[in-house]
Amino acid sequence: MIIAACILLFMTFFLGFWARRIALGKGRNGYIWFVIGFLFGIFGVIAAALMTNKKPTHIVNANGDPVIICHHCGKESPMHLNVCANCHYGFGKDYRLP
Ligand SMILES: [Zn+2]
């Protein structure tokens, strides 16, 4: 009985961390998605896998300047800004080019 409870606890933590890992890869809140994966198990992981990517995308615009496409509003912002020039959505440091 105790072994079954330990396996169940391990599985719920595993699914929580799995959902968190997918969410962080998509620029989402890892803490919230850990709880979702912990509570809803494989359904939380599936939900994390199905959600859209919120991370900004780098491109070079028509003038040859590197810009970031904001996933919050869809507008272009110069690379040197930490927030979107249009909606002020924070990009974070993980989107930066090496
Ligand atoms: Zn924006």
Residues whose N, C-alpha, C, O or C-beta is under 5 A from the ligand:
A	BS01	ZN	C70 H72 C73 G74 C84 N86 C87 H88 Y89
